Amino acid sequence: MRELDLSWNTLGLLEEGVSYIASALASNNYLETLILTNCQLGHDAGRALAGGVTGNTGLRLLDVRWNNLGDVGASALARALEYNTTLQHLKLEGNHASLEVLQVVEARTAANRTAASGR
């Protein structure tokens, strides 16, 4: 499986649900696209996903639009991009993240895209 779309569910209301996904991301380098649009994810979910993204080398697109990650969850994902050099697109629209955090995410994913085009 290369793409998993779990959009429009209540995954964020189940603490262990996001933990399972984050754990799977940490050990699965085959999934390239994960879509979690409008899943009621909060800042704790953002931190959990960041833990999974940090060491993942397969994921190219993570779409977490229209959740409630806020600056806390979005910042955690931005920090994960300090270590993850393969995630090329992180969609964060509608998460109440500050412009500063969004700019950091864009700069880091742009660097990953540039690095990928040189491989």
N, CA, C and O atoms as a GROMACS GRO file, in nm:
protein
  476
    1MET      N    1   0.084  -0.117   0.000
    1MET     CA    2   0.000   0.000   0.000
    1MET      C    3   0.089   0.124   0.000
    1MET      O    4   0.178   0.137   0.084
    2ARG      N    5   0.064   0.212  -0.094
    2ARG     CA    6   0.143   0.336  -0.105
    2ARG      C    7   0.068   0.456  -0.051
    2ARG      O    8   0.131   0.554  -0.010
    3GLU      N    9  -0.066   0.452  -0.050
    3GLU     CA   10  -0.147   0.565  -0.005
    3GLU      C   11  -0.255   0.518   0.091
    3GLU      O   12  -0.320   0.416   0.070
    4LEU      N   13  -0.273   0.596   0.198
    4LEU     CA   14  -0.378   0.567   0.295
    4LEU      C   15  -0.455   0.696   0.321
    4LEU      O   16  -0.398   0.796   0.363
    5ASP      N   17  -0.585   0.691   0.296
    5ASP     CA   18  -0.672   0.807   0.316
    5ASP      C   19  -0.773   0.775   0.426
    5ASP      O   20  -0.864   0.694   0.406
    6LEU      N   21  -0.757   0.839   0.541
    6LEU     CA   22  -0.847   0.820   0.654
    6LEU      C   23  -0.926   0.948   0.684
    6LEU      O   24  -0.970   0.969   0.796
    7SER      N   25  -0.944   1.030   0.582
    7SER     CA   26  -1.011   1.158   0.599
    7SER      C   27  -1.152   1.145   0.652
    7SER      O   28  -1.219   1.043   0.634
    8TRP      N   29  -1.197   1.252   0.717
    8TRP     CA   30  -1.334   1.268   0.761
    8TRP      C   31  -1.380   1.158   0.856
    8TRP      O   32  -1.487   1.101   0.840
    9ASN      N   33  -1.297   1.130   0.955
    9ASN     CA   34  -1.339   1.037   1.060
    9ASN      C   35  -1.305   1.099   1.196
    9ASN      O   36  -1.253   1.210   1.202
   10THR      N   37  -1.333   1.030   1.300
   10THR     CA   38  -1.311   1.084   1.436
   10THR      C   39  -1.184   1.027   1.500
   10THR      O   40  -1.178   1.007   1.621
   11LEU      N   41  -1.086   1.002   1.418
   11LEU     CA   42  -0.960   0.946   1.466
   11LEU      C   43  -0.900   1.026   1.582
   11LEU      O   44  -0.843   0.968   1.674
   12GLY      N   45  -0.913   1.157   1.578
   12GLY     CA   46  -0.856   1.242   1.681
   12GLY      C   47  -0.922   1.227   1.817
   12GLY      O   48  -0.865   1.267   1.918
   13LEU      N   49  -1.041   1.169   1.820
   13LEU     CA   50  -1.110   1.149   1.948
   13LEU      C   51  -1.062   1.023   2.019
   13LEU      O   52  -1.091   1.002   2.137
   14LEU      N   53  -0.989   0.940   1.947
   14LEU     CA   54  -0.936   0.816   2.003
   14LEU      C   55  -0.787   0.830   2.022
   14LEU      O   56  -0.711   0.821   1.925
   15GLU      N   57  -0.744   0.851   2.144
   15GLU     CA   58  -0.602   0.876   2.172
   15GLU      C   59  -0.513   0.766   2.114
   15GLU      O   60  -0.409   0.795   2.055
   16GLU      N   61  -0.554   0.641   2.131
   16GLU     CA   62  -0.470   0.532   2.083
   16GLU      C   63  -0.470   0.520   1.931
   16GLU      O   64  -0.376   0.464   1.874
   17GLY      N   65  -0.572   0.573   1.864
   17GLY     CA   66  -0.579   0.566   1.718
   17GLY      C   67  -0.463   0.638   1.652
   17GLY      O   68  -0.398   0.583   1.563
   18VAL      N   69  -0.436   0.760   1.695
   18VAL     CA   70  -0.326   0.837   1.640
   18VAL      C   71  -0.193   0.775   1.682
   18VAL      O   72  -0.097   0.776   1.605
   19SER      N   73  -0.187   0.722   1.801
   19SER     CA   74  -0.064   0.657   1.848
   19SER      C   75  -0.027   0.539   1.760
   19SER      O   76   0.090   0.518   1.728
   20TYR      N   77  -0.128   0.462   1.720
   20TYR     CA   78  -0.103   0.347   1.632
   20TYR      C   79  -0.050   0.392   1.497
   20TYR      O   80   0.043   0.332   1.443
   21ILE      N   81  -0.108   0.497   1.444
   21ILE     CA   82  -0.064   0.548   1.315
   21ILE      C   83   0.080   0.601   1.325
   21ILE      O   84   0.162   0.575   1.238
   22ALA      N   85   0.108   0.676   1.430
   22ALA     CA   86   0.243   0.730   1.450
   22ALA      C   87   0.345   0.619   1.465
   22ALA      O   88   0.456   0.627   1.411
   23SER      N   89   0.308   0.516   1.537
   23SER     CA   90   0.396   0.402   1.556
   23SER      C   91   0.422   0.331   1.423
   23SER      O   92   0.534   0.290   1.393
   24ALA      N   93   0.317   0.318   1.344
   24ALA     CA   94   0.331   0.254   1.212
   24ALA      C   95   0.420   0.338   1.121
   24ALA      O   96   0.501   0.283   1.046
   25LEU      N   97   0.407   0.469   1.128
   25LEU     CA   98   0.492   0.556   1.046
   25LEU      C   99   0.639   0.540   1.081
   25LEU      O  100   0.725   0.543   0.993
   26ALA      N  101   0.667   0.522   1.208
   26ALA     CA  102   0.805   0.509   1.252
   26ALA      C  103   0.872   0.385   1.197
   26ALA      O  104   0.995   0.381   1.183
   27SER      N  105   0.794   0.283   1.166
   27SER     CA  106   0.854   0.157   1.121
   27SER      C  107   0.818   0.119   0.978
   27SER      O  108   0.867   0.018   0.927
   28ASN      N  109   0.734   0.199   0.911
   28ASN     CA  110   0.692   0.167   0.775
   28ASN      C  111   0.749   0.269   0.679
   28ASN      O  112   0.716   0.388   0.688
   29ASN      N  113   0.833   0.225   0.588
   29ASN     CA  114   0.890   0.316   0.491
   29ASN      C  115   0.835   0.294   0.351
   29ASN      O  116   0.895   0.340   0.254
   30TYR      N  117   0.723   0.224   0.340
   30TYR     CA  118   0.661   0.198   0.211
   30TYR      C  119   0.548   0.295   0.180
   30TYR      O  120   0.525   0.328   0.064
   31LEU      N  121   0.479   0.342   0.282
   31LEU     CA  122   0.368   0.435   0.263
   31LEU      C  123   0.424   0.568   0.216
   31LEU      O  124   0.514   0.624   0.278
   32GLU      N  125   0.371   0.620   0.105
   32GLU     CA  126   0.419   0.746   0.049
   32GLU      C  127   0.324   0.862   0.077
   32GLU      O  128   0.368   0.977   0.083
   33THR      N  129   0.195   0.832   0.093
   33THR     CA  130   0.096   0.936   0.112
   33THR      C  131   0.002   0.898   0.226
   33THR      O  132  -0.055   0.789   0.227
   34LEU      N  133  -0.012   0.988   0.322
   34LEU     CA  134  -0.105   0.968   0.433
   34LEU      C  135  -0.195   1.091   0.441
   34LEU      O  136  -0.148   1.203   0.459
   35ILE      N  137  -0.325   1.068   0.427
   35ILE     CA  138  -0.422   1.178   0.427
   35ILE      C  139  -0.511   1.164   0.551
   35ILE      O  140  -0.583   1.066   0.567
   36LEU      N  141  -0.503   1.264   0.636
   36LEU     CA  142  -0.580   1.268   0.761
   36LEU      C  143  -0.658   1.399   0.769
   36LEU      O  144  -0.663   1.462   0.874
   37THR      N  145  -0.718   1.439   0.659
   37THR     CA  146  -0.794   1.563   0.652
   37THR      C  147  -0.920   1.554   0.738
   37THR      O  148  -0.996   1.458   0.730
   38ASN      N  149  -0.941   1.656   0.818
   38ASN     CA  150  -1.062   1.670   0.899
   38ASN      C  151  -1.091   1.545   0.984
   38ASN      O  152  -1.198   1.486   0.975
   39CYS      N  153  -0.993   1.508   1.064
   39CYS     CA  154  -1.007   1.391   1.152
   39CYS      C  155  -1.013   1.430   1.300
   39CYS      O  156  -0.996   1.344   1.387
   40GLN      N  157  -1.038   1.556   1.328
   40GLN     CA  158  -1.049   1.606   1.464
   40GLN      C  159  -0.919   1.585   1.544
   40GLN      O  160  -0.922   1.551   1.662
   41LEU      N  161  -0.806   1.605   1.477
   41LEU     CA  162  -0.676   1.588   1.542
   41LEU      C  163  -0.641   1.715   1.618
   41LEU      O  164  -0.656   1.826   1.566
   42GLY      N  165  -0.593   1.700   1.739
   42GLY     CA  166  -0.550   1.812   1.822
   42GLY      C  167  -0.399   1.818   1.832
   42GLY      O  168  -0.328   1.748   1.761
   43HIS      N  169  -0.351   1.904   1.922
   43HIS     CA  170  -0.206   1.923   1.932
   43HIS      C  171  -0.133   1.797   1.977
   43HIS      O  172  -0.019   1.773   1.936
   44ASP      N  173  -0.196   1.715   2.061
   44ASP     CA  174  -0.131   1.590   2.102
   44ASP      C  175  -0.112   1.496   1.983
   44ASP      O  176  -0.011   1.427   1.973
   45ALA      N  177  -0.210   1.494   1.894
   45ALA     CA  178  -0.199   1.412   1.773
   45ALA      C  179  -0.085   1.463   1.685
   45ALA      O  180  -0.012   1.383   1.625
   46GLY      N  181  -0.069   1.594   1.678
   46GLY     CA  182   0.042   1.650   1.601
   46GLY      C  183   0.176   1.607   1.656
   46GLY      O  184   0.268   1.574   1.581
   47ARG      N  185   0.188   1.608   1.788
   47ARG     CA  186   0.314   1.563   1.850
   47ARG      C  187   0.338   1.415   1.826
   47ARG      O  188   0.450   1.373   1.800
   48ALA      N  189   0.231   1.335   1.834
   48ALA     CA  190   0.245   1.191   1.809
   48ALA      C  191   0.287   1.165   1.665
   48ALA      O  192   0.376   1.084   1.640
   49LEU      N  193   0.223   1.232   1.571
   49LEU     CA  194   0.259   1.214   1.430
   49LEU      C  195   0.402   1.258   1.403
   49LEU      O  196   0.473   1.196   1.324
   50ALA      N  197   0.443   1.365   1.469
   50ALA     CA  198   0.582   1.412   1.453
   50ALA      C  199   0.681   1.304   1.494
   50ALA      O  200   0.784   1.287   1.430
   51GLY      N  201   0.650   1.234   1.601
   51GLY     CA  202   0.737   1.124   1.643
   51GLY      C  203   0.748   1.017   1.537
   51GLY      O  204   0.856   0.961   1.517
   52GLY      N  205   0.640   0.988   1.470
   52GLY     CA  206   0.643   0.887   1.363
   52GLY      C  207   0.713   0.937   1.238
   52GLY      O  208   0.780   0.859   1.169
   53VAL      N  209   0.698   1.064   1.209
   53VAL     CA  210   0.758   1.123   1.088
   53VAL      C  211   0.909   1.137   1.102
   53VAL      O  212   0.981   1.126   1.002
   54THR      N  213   0.958   1.160   1.221
   54THR     CA  214   1.100   1.188   1.243
   54THR      C  215   1.193   1.089   1.175
   54THR      O  216   1.286   1.130   1.106
   55GLY      N  217   1.171   0.960   1.193
   55GLY     CA  218   1.261   0.861   1.136
   55GLY      C  219   1.210   0.794   1.010
   55GLY      O  220   1.275   0.704   0.957
   56ASN      N  221   1.094   0.837   0.962
   56ASN     CA  222   1.035   0.776   0.843
   56ASN      C  223   1.108   0.822   0.718
   56ASN      O  224   1.142   0.939   0.704
   57THR      N  225   1.134   0.728   0.626
   57THR     CA  226   1.202   0.764   0.501
   57THR      C  227   1.120   0.735   0.377
   57THR      O  228   1.170   0.747   0.265
   58GLY      N  229   0.995   0.696   0.395
   58GLY     CA  230   0.912   0.663   0.279
   58GLY      C  231   0.806   0.767   0.248
   58GLY      O  232   0.772   0.787   0.132
   59LEU      N  233   0.754   0.833   0.351
   59LEU     CA  234   0.643   0.926   0.334
   59LEU      C  235   0.687   1.049   0.256
   59LEU      O  236   0.787   1.113   0.289
   60ARG      N  237   0.610   1.082   0.152
   60ARG     CA  238   0.638   1.200   0.070
   60ARG      C  239   0.534   1.310   0.093
   60ARG      O  240   0.564   1.428   0.077
   61LEU      N  241   0.411   1.269   0.130
   61LEU     CA  242   0.302   1.365   0.150
   61LEU      C  243   0.226   1.329   0.276
   61LEU      O  244   0.179   1.216   0.292
   62LEU      N  245   0.213   1.426   0.365
   62LEU     CA  246   0.129   1.414   0.483
   62LEU      C  247   0.028   1.528   0.479
   62LEU      O  248   0.066   1.645   0.484
   63ASP      N  249  -0.098   1.493   0.469
   63ASP     CA  250  -0.206   1.591   0.458
   63ASP      C  251  -0.288   1.588   0.586
   63ASP      O  252  -0.365   1.494   0.610
   64VAL      N  253  -0.272   1.690   0.669
   64VAL     CA  254  -0.347   1.700   0.795
   64VAL      C  255  -0.431   1.828   0.796
   64VAL      O  256  -0.451   1.888   0.901
   65ARG      N  257  -0.478   1.868   0.680
   65ARG     CA  258  -0.559   1.990   0.670
   65ARG      C  259  -0.688   1.977   0.750
   65ARG      O  260  -0.742   1.868   0.770
   66TRP      N  261  -0.735   2.093   0.796
   66TRP     CA  262  -0.864   2.109   0.861
   66TRP      C  263  -0.879   2.023   0.987
   66TRP      O  264  -0.980   1.954   1.006
   67ASN      N  265  -0.778   2.029   1.070
   67ASN     CA  266  -0.782   1.970   1.203
   67ASN      C  267  -0.762   2.083   1.302
   67ASN      O  268  -0.788   2.198   1.269
   68ASN      N  269  -0.716   2.054   1.421
   68ASN     CA  270  -0.693   2.157   1.521
   68ASN      C  271  -0.557   2.136   1.587
   68ASN      O  272  -0.546   2.132   1.709
   69LEU      N  273  -0.454   2.123   1.503
   69LEU     CA  274  -0.320   2.099   1.556
   69LEU      C  275  -0.265   2.221   1.629
   69LEU      O  276  -0.188   2.206   1.724
   70GLY      N  277  -0.304   2.340   1.586
   70GLY     CA  278  -0.252   2.462   1.646
   70GLY      C  279  -0.102   2.473   1.629
   70GLY      O  280  -0.040   2.393   1.559
   71ASP      N  281  -0.044   2.573   1.694
   71ASP     CA  282   0.100   2.593   1.684
   71ASP      C  283   0.178   2.479   1.750
   71ASP      O  284   0.287   2.444   1.706
   72VAL      N  285   0.121   2.422   1.856
   72VAL     CA  286   0.191   2.314   1.928
   72VAL      C  287   0.211   2.194   1.835
   72VAL      O  288   0.324   2.147   1.820
   73GLY      N  289   0.105   2.144   1.775
   73GLY     CA  290   0.116   2.027   1.687
   73GLY      C  291   0.191   2.057   1.560
   73GLY      O  292   0.272   1.976   1.514
   74ALA      N  293   0.165   2.175   1.501
   74ALA     CA  294   0.234   2.213   1.377
   74ALA      C  295   0.384   2.234   1.402
   74ALA      O  296   0.467   2.197   1.318
   75SER      N  297   0.418   2.292   1.516
   75SER     CA  298   0.560   2.311   1.550
   75SER      C  299   0.631   2.177   1.570
   75SER      O  300   0.747   2.162   1.532
   76ALA      N  301   0.562   2.082   1.630
   76ALA     CA  302   0.620   1.950   1.648
   76ALA      C  303   0.650   1.887   1.512
   76ALA      O  304   0.756   1.827   1.494
   77LEU      N  305   0.558   1.901   1.418
   77LEU     CA  306   0.582   1.848   1.284
   77LEU      C  307   0.696   1.923   1.215
   77LEU      O  308   0.775   1.862   1.144
   78ALA      N  309   0.704   2.053   1.235
   78ALA     CA  310   0.814   2.132   1.178
   78ALA      C  311   0.948   2.084   1.234
   78ALA      O  312   1.046   2.072   1.160
   79ARG      N  313   0.953   2.057   1.364
   79ARG     CA  314   1.078   2.006   1.424
   79ARG      C  315   1.113   1.868   1.370
   79ARG      O  316   1.231   1.837   1.353
   80ALA      N  317   1.012   1.786   1.341
   80ALA     CA  318   1.039   1.653   1.285
   80ALA      C  319   1.109   1.666   1.150
   80ALA      O  320   1.186   1.578   1.111
   81LEU      N  321   1.081   1.774   1.078
   81LEU     CA  322   1.144   1.796   0.948
   81LEU      C  323   1.292   1.832   0.959
   81LEU      O  324   1.362   1.837   0.857
   82GLU      N  325   1.340   1.857   1.079
   82GLU     CA  326   1.484   1.875   1.098
   82GLU      C  327   1.557   1.743   1.075
   82GLU      O  328   1.674   1.741   1.038
   83TYR      N  329   1.488   1.632   1.097
   83TYR     CA  330   1.546   1.499   1.086
   83TYR      C  331   1.496   1.423   0.964
   83TYR      O  332   1.569   1.341   0.907
   84ASN      N  333   1.373   1.450   0.925
   84ASN     CA  334   1.315   1.382   0.810
   84ASN      C  335   1.352   1.459   0.684
   84ASN      O  336   1.316   1.576   0.669
   85THR      N  337   1.424   1.394   0.595
   85THR     CA  338   1.470   1.461   0.473
   85THR      C  339   1.396   1.413   0.349
   85THR      O  340   1.436   1.444   0.237
   86THR      N  341   1.289   1.337   0.368
   86THR     CA  342   1.217   1.282   0.253
   86THR      C  343   1.074   1.331   0.240
   86THR      O  344   1.015   1.319   0.132
   87LEU      N  345   1.015   1.386   0.345
   87LEU     CA  346   0.878   1.438   0.337
   87LEU      C  347   0.881   1.567   0.255
   87LEU      O  348   0.943   1.666   0.296
   88GLN      N  349   0.814   1.566   0.141
   88GLN     CA  350   0.820   1.679   0.048
   88GLN      C  351   0.700   1.773   0.057
   88GLN      O  352   0.709   1.888   0.016
   89HIS      N  353   0.589   1.724   0.110
   89HIS     CA  354   0.468   1.805   0.120
   89HIS      C  355   0.400   1.778   0.254
   89HIS      O  356   0.367   1.664   0.286
   90LEU      N  357   0.380   1.883   0.331
   90LEU     CA  358   0.309   1.875   0.458
   90LEU      C  359   0.198   1.980   0.452
   90LEU      O  360   0.225   2.099   0.463
   91LYS      N  361   0.076   1.935   0.436
   91LYS     CA  362  -0.038   2.026   0.420
   91LYS      C  363  -0.100   2.054   0.556
   91LYS      O  364  -0.152   1.964   0.622
   92LEU      N  365  -0.094   2.180   0.596
   92LEU     CA  366  -0.138   2.220   0.730
   92LEU      C  367  -0.250   2.324   0.730
   92LEU      O  368  -0.283   2.377   0.836
   93GLU      N  369  -0.309   2.354   0.617
   93GLU     CA  370  -0.412   2.457   0.611
   93GLU      C  371  -0.526   2.424   0.708
   93GLU      O  372  -0.564   2.308   0.725
   94GLY      N  373  -0.580   2.528   0.769
   94GLY     CA  374  -0.696   2.512   0.857
   94GLY      C  375  -0.665   2.454   0.993
   94GLY      O  376  -0.753   2.394   1.056
   95ASN      N  377  -0.542   2.470   1.040
   95ASN     CA  378  -0.501   2.415   1.170
   95ASN      C  379  -0.467   2.522   1.273
   95ASN      O  380  -0.416   2.489   1.380
   96HIS      N  381  -0.495   2.646   1.244
   96HIS     CA  382  -0.468   2.756   1.337
   96HIS      C  383  -0.319   2.764   1.373
   96HIS      O  384  -0.284   2.794   1.487
   97ALA      N  385  -0.234   2.735   1.276
   97ALA     CA  386  -0.090   2.746   1.296
   97ALA      C  387  -0.045   2.886   1.253
   97ALA      O  388  -0.101   2.944   1.160
   98SER      N  389   0.054   2.939   1.321
   98SER     CA  390   0.102   3.074   1.290
   98SER      C  391   0.176   3.075   1.156
   98SER      O  392   0.224   2.972   1.109
   99LEU      N  393   0.184   3.193   1.098
   99LEU     CA  394   0.255   3.211   0.972
   99LEU      C  395   0.401   3.170   0.988
   99LEU      O  396   0.460   3.112   0.896
  100GLU      N  397   0.459   3.199   1.101
  100GLU     CA  398   0.600   3.164   1.126
  100GLU      C  399   0.622   3.013   1.116
  100GLU      O  400   0.718   2.968   1.054
  101VAL      N  401   0.535   2.936   1.177
  101VAL     CA  402   0.547   2.789   1.173
  101VAL      C  403   0.525   2.740   1.030
  101VAL      O  404   0.597   2.652   0.983
  102LEU      N  405   0.426   2.795   0.962
  102LEU     CA  406   0.399   2.754   0.824
  102LEU      C  407   0.517   2.783   0.732
  102LEU      O  408   0.546   2.706   0.641
  103GLN      N  409   0.585   2.895   0.757
  103GLN     CA  410   0.702   2.930   0.676
  103GLN      C  411   0.817   2.833   0.701
  103GLN      O  412   0.888   2.796   0.607
  104VAL      N  413   0.836   2.791   0.824
  104VAL     CA  414   0.940   2.693   0.856
  104VAL      C  415   0.911   2.561   0.786
  104VAL      O  416   1.000   2.500   0.727
  105VAL      N  417   0.786   2.517   0.792
  105VAL     CA  418   0.746   2.392   0.727
  105VAL      C  419   0.770   2.402   0.577
  105VAL      O  420   0.824   2.310   0.517
  106GLU      N  421   0.729   2.513   0.517
  106GLU     CA  422   0.747   2.528   0.372
  106GLU      C  423   0.895   2.528   0.334
  106GLU      O  424   0.932   2.465   0.235
  107ALA      N  425   0.978   2.596   0.411
  107ALA     CA  426   1.122   2.598   0.382
  107ALA      C  427   1.183   2.458   0.391
  107ALA      O  428   1.264   2.419   0.307
  108ARG      N  429   1.144   2.384   0.492
  108ARG     CA  430   1.203   2.251   0.510
  108ARG      C  431   1.152   2.151   0.406
  108ARG      O  432   1.228   2.067   0.358
  109THR      N  433   1.024   2.159   0.372
  109THR     CA  434   0.974   2.067   0.268
  109THR      C  435   1.028   2.106   0.131
  109THR      O  436   1.051   2.019   0.047
  110ALA      N  437   1.050   2.234   0.108
  110ALA     CA  438   1.111   2.278  -0.019
  110ALA      C  439   1.253   2.224  -0.030
  110ALA      O  440   1.295   2.180  -0.137
  111ALA      N  441   1.326   2.228   0.080
  111ALA     CA  442   1.463   2.173   0.080
  111ALA      C  443   1.460   2.023   0.053
  111ALA      O  444   1.546   1.971  -0.018
  112ASN      N  445   1.361   1.954   0.108
  112ASN     CA  446   1.349   1.811   0.081
  112ASN      C  447   1.315   1.783  -0.065
  112ASN      O  448   1.367   1.688  -0.123
  113ARG      N  449   1.229   1.866  -0.125
  113ARG     CA  450   1.197   1.850  -0.267
  113ARG      C  451   1.321   1.873  -0.354
  113ARG      O  452   1.345   1.800  -0.450
  114THR      N  453   1.398   1.975  -0.319
  114THR     CA  454   1.521   2.003  -0.393
  114THR      C  455   1.619   1.887  -0.383
  114THR      O  456   1.679   1.846  -0.483
  115ALA      N  457   1.635   1.835  -0.264
  115ALA     CA  458   1.727   1.723  -0.243
  115ALA      C  459   1.679   1.600  -0.321
  115ALA      O  460   1.761   1.528  -0.378
  116ALA      N  461   1.549   1.577  -0.324
  116ALA     CA  462   1.494   1.462  -0.395
  116ALA      C  463   1.514   1.474  -0.545
  116ALA      O  464   1.535   1.373  -0.613
  117SER      N  465   1.509   1.595  -0.599
  117SER     CA  466   1.526   1.612  -0.743
  117SER      C  467   1.670   1.591  -0.785
  117SER      O  468   1.698   1.565  -0.902
  118GLY      N  469   1.762   1.602  -0.690
  118GLY     CA  470   1.904   1.580  -0.719
  118GLY      C  471   1.949   1.436  -0.705
  118GLY      O  472   2.063   1.403  -0.737
  119ARG      N  473   1.860   1.349  -0.656
  119ARG     CA  474   1.898   1.209  -0.636
  119ARG      C  475   1.890   1.132  -0.763
  119ARG      O  476   1.919   1.012  -0.764
   0.00000   0.00000   0.00000
